[in-house]
Amino acid sequence: MTSGVGTLWSHRRALRILVRRDLAVKYQQSALGYLWSLIEPLGFGATYWFVFGVLYERDTGRYLGEAADSYPLFLFTGIFAWMWTSSALGEATNALTGQARLITTMNLPRQVFPIGRVAGRVAEYLAGLPLLVLVAAAYAVAGRIDPGWSVLALPLAVTVQGILLVGLALLLSAANVLMRDVERIMRLVIRVIFYATPIIYPFGLVRDSALPDWLKAGYELNPLVGIFQLHHAVWYPDEFPDARLLGTTIAGSLLVLVVGWWTFRRLEPAVLKEL
């Protein structure tokens, strides 16, 4: 894996070119261009705010804690990070099947192609981050949030999420070449993960629920739970994950990266033959 990372680093310029190409192709025939990467999460956020922040305001507010007075910021923080996750997983799954001709003719490490999809989506997330900062600044001026030191959780959240998504991208892209049902299955899995992760609802709602202890423990094994807690903790210090959840999140993300990288290398000969 160490030698593989070194090889990948030596081809970082090719990775940048692939990311720029993907972004250019994605928006080249769109009138609004990159604005769609902002409009989509804002639209989702507005919808969920109406349902949970207006129609079910009383029930939602009981578990939000310090986020009760700034629920739109809570929502947008989670949904912006989720758009990176869902787009990266969806596009990385067919990163090899959709570029078969390019992969078989270019002398590049094949990991570049799924990793490029993850990198492209993080570029969109980071470009939309100033909008979140502006919303947070408005709430801070109004005295509804007091982030302080918790803003340091953002680099950690982005790093751990990137590690997890790279591992999943490598695993899913290779598996999808050999079994095309993976792409269809992931459409369902992504929807399930959205509701099985504290994105639009607070984590405390799950911990205080009547769910069996074994189910709560299994819920916390999902690395995305701790990752989205870190994203929310940027503006709400009380949401920062405890030591157990943080350790589980980091260890789980690293494990997924190692398994994904190892699986990709093991399946690479069969993948190239299939392509």
C-alpha positions in Angstrom: 0.0 0.0 0.0 2.9 2.3 0.8 4.4 1.8 -2.7 1.0 2.3 -4.2 0.5 5.6 -2.4 3.9 6.7 -3.7 3.0 5.8 -7.3 -0.3 7.7 -6.9 1.5 10.7 -5.6 3.9 10.7 -8.6 0.8 10.9 -10.9 -0.9 13.7 -8.9 -0.8 16.0 -12.0 -2.8 13.4 -13.9 -5.3 13.2 -11.0 -5.7 17.0 -11.1 -6.4 16.9 -14.9 -9.0 14.2 -14.4 -10.8 16.1 -11.7 -10.8 19.3 -13.8 -12.1 17.3 -16.8 -14.9 15.7 -14.8 -16.0 19.1 -13.4 -15.9 20.7 -16.8 -17.9 17.9 -18.4 -20.5 17.9 -15.6 -21.3 21.6 -16.0 -20.5 22.4 -19.6 -24.0 22.2 -21.0 -25.7 23.7 -17.9 -27.0 27.3 -18.0 -26.4 27.7 -14.2 -23.2 25.7 -14.2 -21.6 25.2 -10.8 -24.6 27.0 -9.1 -26.4 23.7 -9.3 -24.0 22.2 -6.7 -25.4 24.9 -4.3 -29.0 24.9 -5.4 -29.5 21.2 -4.9 -28.4 21.0 -1.2 -30.2 24.3 -0.5 -33.4 22.9 -2.0 -33.1 19.7 0.1 -32.4 21.8 3.2 -35.4 24.0 2.7 -37.6 20.9 2.2 -36.5 19.2 5.4 -36.6 22.5 7.3 -40.3 22.9 6.4 -41.1 19.3 7.5 -39.0 19.1 10.7 -38.5 22.8 11.5 -42.0 24.0 10.9 -44.5 21.1 10.9 -42.7 19.1 13.7 -41.0 22.0 15.3 -41.9 21.0 18.9 -40.7 17.4 18.6 -37.5 18.4 16.7 -36.6 21.2 19.1 -36.6 18.9 22.1 -33.5 17.1 21.0 -31.6 19.8 19.1 -30.1 21.5 22.2 -28.1 24.5 21.3 -29.0 24.0 17.6 -32.8 24.6 18.3 -32.5 28.3 17.4 -30.5 27.7 14.2 -32.0 24.6 12.8 -31.5 25.7 9.1 -27.7 25.9 9.7 -27.8 22.5 11.3 -29.5 21.1 8.3 -27.4 22.8 5.7 -24.2 21.7 7.4 -25.3 18.0 7.3 -26.7 18.2 3.8 -23.7 19.9 2.2 -21.5 17.2 3.6 -24.0 14.5 2.6 -24.0 15.7 -1.0 -20.3 15.1 -1.2 -20.8 11.6 0.2 -23.7 10.5 -2.0 -22.3 12.0 -5.2 -18.8 10.5 -4.5 -20.2 7.1 -3.9 -22.6 7.2 -6.8 -20.0 8.4 -9.3 -17.1 6.3 -8.0 -19.1 3.1 -8.4 -19.0 3.5 -12.2 -15.6 5.2 -12.3 -14.0 2.2 -14.0 -16.9 1.0 -16.1 -17.6 4.5 -17.4 -14.0 5.1 -18.4 -13.0 1.7 -19.7 -11.4 2.9 -22.9 -9.3 5.5 -21.1 -8.2 3.1 -18.4 -7.0 0.4 -20.8 -5.0 2.9 -23.0 -3.4 5.2 -20.5 -0.4 4.2 -18.4 -1.8 5.4 -15.0 -2.4 3.8 -11.7 -6.0 2.6 -11.9 -6.7 4.0 -8.4 -6.6 7.4 -9.9 -10.0 7.1 -11.6 -12.2 6.3 -8.5 -10.1 8.6 -6.3 -10.6 11.4 -8.9 -14.4 11.1 -8.5 -14.0 11.6 -4.7 -11.6 14.5 -5.2 -14.0 16.2 -7.6 -16.9 16.1 -5.2 -14.8 17.4 -2.3 -13.8 20.3 -4.5 -17.5 21.1 -4.9 -18.0 20.8 -1.1 -15.1 23.2 -0.3 -16.3 25.7 -2.9 -19.7 25.8 -1.2 -18.2 26.1 2.2 -18.1 30.0 2.2 -21.9 29.9 1.9 -22.1 27.9 5.1 -19.7 30.3 6.8 -21.9 33.3 5.8 -25.0 31.6 7.3 -23.1 30.7 10.4 -21.8 34.2 10.7 -25.3 35.6 10.5 -26.4 33.3 13.3 -23.3 34.2 15.4 -24.0 37.9 15.1 -27.6 37.3 16.2 -26.2 35.4 19.2 -27.8 32.1 18.3 -24.6 30.1 18.0 -21.2 30.4 19.7 -18.8 28.0 17.9 -15.4 29.1 19.3 -12.8 26.4 19.3 -15.1 23.9 17.7 -14.4 25.3 14.2 -11.2 23.2 14.4 -13.4 20.1 13.9 -13.9 21.0 10.2 -10.4 19.9 9.0 -10.7 16.6 11.0 -14.2 16.0 9.6 -13.1 16.6 6.0 -10.0 14.4 6.4 -11.7 11.4 8.0 -14.6 11.6 5.5 -12.1 11.7 2.6 -10.3 8.6 3.9 -13.6 6.7 4.2 -14.9 7.7 0.8 -11.6 6.8 -0.9 -11.7 3.4 0.6 -15.3 2.9 -0.4 -14.7 4.2 -3.9 -11.9 1.8 -4.5 -13.9 -1.1 -3.2 -17.2 -0.3 -5.1 -15.6 0.7 -8.4 -13.7 -2.7 -8.6 -16.7 -4.7 -7.5 -19.0 -3.0 -10.0 -16.9 -4.1 -12.9 -17.2 -7.8 -12.0 -20.9 -7.5 -10.8 -22.9 -4.7 -12.4 -25.7 -5.1 -9.8 -23.4 -3.2 -7.4 -24.4 0.1 -9.0 -28.1 -0.6 -8.7 -27.7 -1.8 -5.1 -25.8 1.4 -4.1 -28.8 3.6 -5.2 -30.9 1.9 -2.5 -28.0 1.8 0.0 -27.3 5.5 -0.3 -30.9 6.3 0.5 -30.9 4.0 3.5 -27.6 5.5 4.8 -29.1 9.0 4.6 -31.7 8.2 7.2 -29.4 6.0 9.2 -27.0 8.9 9.8 -27.6 12.0 11.9 -27.8 14.5 9.1 -31.2 16.0 9.4 -31.8 14.9 13.0 -29.6 15.2 16.1 -27.6 12.2 17.3 -29.2 12.5 20.8 -32.5 11.5 19.3 -31.1 8.0 18.7 -29.3 7.7 22.0 -32.4 8.7 23.9 -34.7 6.5 21.9 -36.3 3.2 22.9 -34.2 1.2 20.4 -32.4 -1.9 21.9 -28.9 -1.3 23.1 -27.4 -3.7 20.5 -29.0 -1.7 17.7 -27.7 1.6 19.1 -24.2 0.1 19.4 -24.5 -1.1 15.8 -25.7 2.3 14.7 -22.6 4.0 16.2 -20.3 1.6 14.3 -21.2 3.4 11.1 -18.2 5.8 10.6 -20.5 8.4 9.0 -22.2 8.9 12.3 -19.1 10.3 13.9 -18.1 12.1 10.7 -21.4 14.0 10.6 -21.2 14.7 14.3 -17.9 16.4 13.6 -19.4 18.5 10.8 -22.2 19.6 13.2 -19.7 20.2 16.0 -18.0 22.9 13.8 -20.9 25.3 14.9 -22.2 23.4 17.9 -19.5 22.3 20.4 -22.0 20.1 22.3 -22.3 17.9 19.2 -18.6 16.9 19.3 -18.4 13.1 19.5 -17.1 11.5 22.7 -13.8 9.6 22.7 -15.4 6.3 22.0 -17.4 7.4 19.0 -14.5 9.5 17.7 -12.1 6.5 18.0 -14.6 4.2 16.4 -15.0 6.6 13.5 -11.3 7.1 12.8 -10.5 3.4 13.2 -13.4 2.4 11.0 -12.5 4.9 8.2 -8.9 3.7 8.2 -10.0 0.1 8.1 -12.3 0.8 5.1 -9.4 2.5 3.3 -7.0 -0.5 3.9 -9.7 -3.0 2.9 -10.7 -1.0 -0.2 -7.1 -0.5 -1.3 -6.2 -4.2 -0.8 -9.4 -5.4 -2.6 -8.8 -3.1 -5.5 -5.2 -4.4 -6.0 -6.4 -8.0 -5.7 -9.2 -7.6 -8.2 -7.2 -5.4 -10.6 -6.1 -8.2 -13.0 -9.7 -9.5 -13.2 -11.0 -5.9 -13.6 -8.7 -5.2 -16.5 -9.6 -8.4 -18.2 -13.3 -7.6 -17.9 -12.8 -4.0 -19.2 
